[in-house]
Amino acid sequence: GHYRFVVDTAPRMENYLTQDQMDDWVAQFRRDADKYTSFGLYCQSEFKKAEKLTEEMGKPNHFLTAIACELLDGLVDSLPNHRKILQPLKFELYRVLFCK
């Protein structure tokens, strides 16, 4: 999934990334995923990059939360043997993150 809701609800301040920046990150993430032999290590590397990119924003921040959700989606999809437990856990977390 793509977490437009989180980014769109972010206040428009200098320390927030735009929806276009989020879209660019997701597109690059999906393009580069096949280059790695371990999807888990790739996600770990990408999360560290996202933390570095957003370190000036403080925590929590909307962009890093959206990235974490994108990575979690990919990890759940990459572990089909554990999907029965991971999918409901993921949805429960998202229910809190994306509720109005």
N, C-alpha and C positions, 0 to 999 in steps of 0.2 A: 504494500500500500504506500500511498504518498500522503504526507501529513500537512496538507495545505491549511487546515483549520488552525493548527498551532502557530504557524508562521503568520497567517493573515490576521490573527488576533493580537499579534505583538504590537506594542506601541511603536510608532514611527519615530525612532530616535536614532542618533548616530551610532549607538552601540548595538544595533540590531541589524541582522543581515536581511536582505530583501527576498521576496519570493523567487525572483529570478536567480539569485545566488543559491537558494535551496534547490531549485530545479537543476541548475548546473551541477551541483554536488551530486545529486541523485543520478543524473545521467552519466557522469564520470564514474561513479561508484559501480553502476551496472555494467558499463563498458569494460572496466578494468578487472572485474571479478574473475573472469575466465583466465586471466594471466597468472593466477595463484594456484598452487597445488592444494593448499589448505584454506578453505573458506573461513574457518575460525580465526586463523592467523591474519588473514586479510581484514576481517572485521575488527580485530584488535588494533591493527595498524591504522585503519581508517578512523577508528574512534579516537586514537591518540592524536591524529592529525586534526580532527574536529575540535578536540579539547584545546589544542594549541591555537587554532584559528579563532576560537571564541574566548580565550583566556581573559581578554579585556572586558568581556561582557559580564563577568561574574557568574555565579551559579545560584539557583538554576537559571537557565536561559532557554528561550523557545527553540532556537536553532539546534542546540546540542540535544535537546529532548527529541526533536524531530529526527535527528540523525540516529539517536539511540533506538528509536522505534523502527526506523528503516533497517538498521542492522539486526535488530531482534527479529523482524519479519524474515529476513534472509536466513538467519540462523535456524529459525523454526522450520522453514522450508527445506533446509539442508539436512535436517535430522528426521526423516520420515518415521523412523522407529519410535520416536518420542513425541510425535505430533499430537497424539491423543491427550497427553498431559500438558504439553507446552502451549498448544493453541488456546485452551480455556484460560490458562494462566495469563497469556499475553492479552487476550480479550478483556480479562478482568482489570489488568493494569491500564489498558487503553480506556476502559469505561471511566476511570477516575481522571485520567489525563485530559480526555476530550469531552467531558461533560460540560453542560452549560450552567 
